[in-house]
Amino acid sequence: MVEAGRKRSDALRNEQKLLAAAAEVFVQSGVDAPIREIAVRAGVGTGTIYRNFPTRADLIVAVYRRQVEDCAEVGPRLLAELDSPLEALRQWMDLFVDFLVTKHGLAGAMQSDNSGFEALHGYFLERLLPVCTDLLAAAAKAGEVDTDVQAYELMRGVGNLCIGRGGDTAYDPRRLVKLLLDGLQAH
């Protein structure tokens, strides 16, 4: 029985390594990056990837869900750990940008399953909108950002800045997101 538990925890660790590696590769090279590139980054064979995620879309959806959860979990932690809610918002936005770059690739990969993509988008809003709302409210309460900024508008704005990246490695949405966040600062 202990052996079965060990296999399960090993399998979970492998899956988490795979998802982290896939997220990094997707951010750097797009969702069409070779599976072997993800396998090398994760330190596993391609068979391990296909055993866990039979299709590329399965892998992309799993990365998407993991990134949503990571973003949702890190927001409150950043607020608790950092002295400045605005700095917490900035660090959270960095993770959010990585997520959005992957998310835009997901849309193309799931064209044939529009209902699945819409369900994931609903999940995204349900999990991340409250986190962004809390970060903005804390920054506004601390007098660090203007109080009339809405989380949904900010998230849409950052999303639109990330769409422009596509395959253009010369375009870094982080620079524009930084400018956007600088513009939110209370004067």
C-alpha positions as CSV (number, residue, x, y, z in Angstrom):
1,M,0.0,0.0,0.0
2,V,2.9,2.4,0.7
3,E,4.3,1.5,-2.7
4,A,1.1,2.5,-4.4
5,G,1.2,5.9,-2.5
6,R,4.8,6.4,-3.5
7,K,3.9,5.8,-7.2
8,R,1.1,8.3,-7.0
9,S,3.2,11.0,-5.4
10,D,6.0,10.3,-8.0
11,A,3.4,10.6,-10.8
12,L,2.1,13.8,-9.3
13,R,5.6,15.2,-9.1
14,N,6.3,14.2,-12.7
15,E,3.1,15.8,-13.8
16,Q,4.0,19.1,-12.0
17,K,7.4,19.0,-13.6
18,L,5.9,18.5,-17.0
19,L,3.4,21.3,-16.5
20,A,6.1,23.7,-15.3
21,A,8.4,22.8,-18.2
22,A,5.6,23.0,-20.7
23,A,4.5,26.5,-19.4
24,E,8.1,27.7,-19.8
25,V,8.4,26.3,-23.3
26,F,5.0,27.7,-24.3
27,V,5.9,31.2,-23.1
28,Q,9.3,31.1,-24.9
29,S,8.4,29.2,-28.1
30,G,4.6,29.1,-28.3
31,V,2.2,26.3,-27.9
32,D,3.4,24.6,-31.1
33,A,6.8,24.0,-29.7
34,P,8.1,20.4,-30.1
35,I,7.0,18.0,-27.4
36,R,10.6,16.8,-27.2
37,E,11.7,20.3,-26.1
38,I,9.2,20.0,-23.2
39,A,10.4,16.5,-22.4
40,V,14.0,17.6,-22.3
41,R,13.2,20.6,-20.1
42,A,11.2,18.4,-17.7
43,G,13.8,15.7,-17.7
44,V,11.4,13.0,-18.9
45,G,10.9,11.0,-22.1
46,T,8.3,12.0,-24.6
47,G,6.4,8.8,-23.8
48,T,5.8,10.2,-20.3
49,I,4.2,13.3,-21.7
50,Y,1.9,11.3,-24.0
51,R,1.0,9.0,-21.2
52,N,-0.1,11.9,-19.1
53,F,-1.5,14.1,-21.9
54,P,-2.5,12.1,-25.0
55,T,-2.9,15.2,-27.2
56,R,-1.3,18.6,-27.4
57,A,-4.6,20.2,-26.5
58,D,-4.8,18.1,-23.3
59,L,-1.3,19.4,-22.3
60,I,-2.2,23.0,-23.1
61,V,-5.4,22.8,-21.1
62,A,-3.6,21.3,-18.2
63,V,-0.9,24.1,-18.3
64,Y,-3.7,26.7,-18.6
65,R,-5.5,25.3,-15.5
66,R,-2.3,25.1,-13.5
67,Q,-1.3,28.6,-14.4
68,V,-4.8,29.9,-13.4
69,E,-4.3,28.1,-10.0
70,D,-0.8,29.5,-9.6
71,C,-2.0,33.0,-10.3
72,A,-4.9,32.6,-7.9
73,E,-2.7,31.2,-5.1
74,V,0.2,33.7,-5.4
75,G,-1.9,36.9,-5.2
76,P,-2.9,36.6,-1.5
77,R,0.6,35.4,-0.7
78,L,2.2,38.4,-2.3
79,L,-0.1,40.7,-0.4
80,A,0.8,39.1,2.9
81,E,4.6,39.0,2.2
82,L,5.3,42.4,0.6
83,D,5.1,45.8,2.3
84,S,3.6,47.4,-0.9
85,P,0.3,46.2,-2.3
86,L,1.4,47.9,-5.6
87,E,4.6,45.8,-5.7
88,A,2.4,42.7,-5.0
89,L,0.2,43.8,-8.0
90,R,3.3,44.2,-10.2
91,Q,4.7,40.8,-9.3
92,W,1.3,39.2,-9.8
93,M,1.1,40.9,-13.2
94,D,4.4,39.3,-14.3
95,L,2.9,35.8,-13.6
96,F,-0.3,36.9,-15.2
97,V,1.5,38.0,-18.4
98,D,3.2,34.6,-18.7
99,F,-0.2,33.0,-18.3
100,L,-1.8,35.2,-20.9
101,V,0.9,34.4,-23.5
102,T,0.1,30.7,-23.1
103,K,-3.6,31.4,-23.0
104,H,-3.6,33.1,-26.4
105,G,-1.9,30.1,-27.9
106,L,-4.6,27.9,-26.3
107,A,-7.3,29.7,-28.3
108,G,-5.8,28.6,-31.6
109,A,-5.1,25.1,-30.3
110,M,-8.7,24.6,-29.2
111,Q,-10.5,26.1,-32.3
112,S,-12.4,22.9,-32.9
113,D,-13.7,22.9,-29.3
114,N,-15.1,26.4,-28.8
115,S,-17.3,25.3,-25.9
116,G,-14.3,23.9,-24.0
117,F,-12.4,27.2,-24.5
118,E,-15.4,29.2,-23.3
119,A,-15.6,27.0,-20.1
120,L,-11.9,27.6,-19.5
121,H,-12.4,31.3,-19.9
122,G,-15.2,31.3,-17.4
123,Y,-12.9,29.4,-15.0
124,F,-10.2,32.0,-15.6
125,L,-12.5,34.9,-14.7
126,E,-14.0,33.1,-11.7
127,R,-10.5,32.4,-10.2
128,L,-8.5,35.4,-11.2
129,L,-10.9,38.4,-11.2
130,P,-11.3,38.3,-7.4
131,V,-7.5,38.1,-6.9
132,C,-6.9,41.1,-9.1
133,T,-9.8,42.9,-7.4
134,D,-8.2,42.3,-4.0
135,L,-4.7,43.4,-5.1
136,L,-6.1,46.6,-6.6
137,A,-8.3,47.3,-3.5
138,A,-5.3,46.9,-1.2
139,A,-3.1,49.2,-3.4
140,A,-5.9,51.8,-3.5
141,K,-6.4,51.6,0.3
142,A,-2.7,52.1,0.7
143,G,-2.9,55.2,-1.6
144,E,-0.7,53.6,-4.2
145,V,-3.1,53.5,-7.1
146,D,-6.1,55.6,-8.2
147,T,-9.3,54.2,-6.7
148,D,-11.4,54.3,-9.9
149,V,-9.5,51.4,-11.6
150,Q,-11.6,48.3,-12.1
151,A,-9.9,44.8,-12.0
152,Y,-11.8,43.6,-15.1
153,E,-10.6,46.6,-17.1
154,L,-7.0,46.2,-16.0
155,M,-7.1,42.5,-16.8
156,R,-8.6,43.2,-20.3
157,G,-6.0,45.9,-20.9
158,V,-3.1,43.7,-20.0
159,G,-4.7,40.9,-22.1
160,N,-4.8,43.2,-25.1
161,L,-1.2,44.1,-24.6
162,C,-0.2,40.5,-24.6
163,I,-2.2,39.6,-27.8
164,G,0.3,41.8,-29.7
165,R,3.2,39.4,-28.9
166,G,2.1,36.5,-31.1
167,G,5.4,35.1,-32.5
168,D,7.2,38.4,-32.3
169,T,10.0,37.9,-29.9
170,A,11.1,41.6,-30.3
171,Y,7.8,42.6,-28.7
172,D,7.8,42.3,-24.9
173,P,4.4,43.0,-23.4
174,R,6.0,43.4,-19.9
175,R,7.4,46.8,-20.9
176,L,3.9,48.0,-21.8
177,V,2.3,46.4,-18.7
178,K,4.9,48.2,-16.6
179,L,4.0,51.5,-18.3
180,L,0.3,50.7,-17.7
181,L,0.9,50.0,-14.0
182,D,3.0,53.1,-13.7
183,G,0.1,55.1,-15.1
184,L,-2.2,53.7,-12.4
185,Q,-0.1,55.1,-9.6
186,A,-1.9,57.7,-7.5
187,H,-0.7,61.2,-8.0
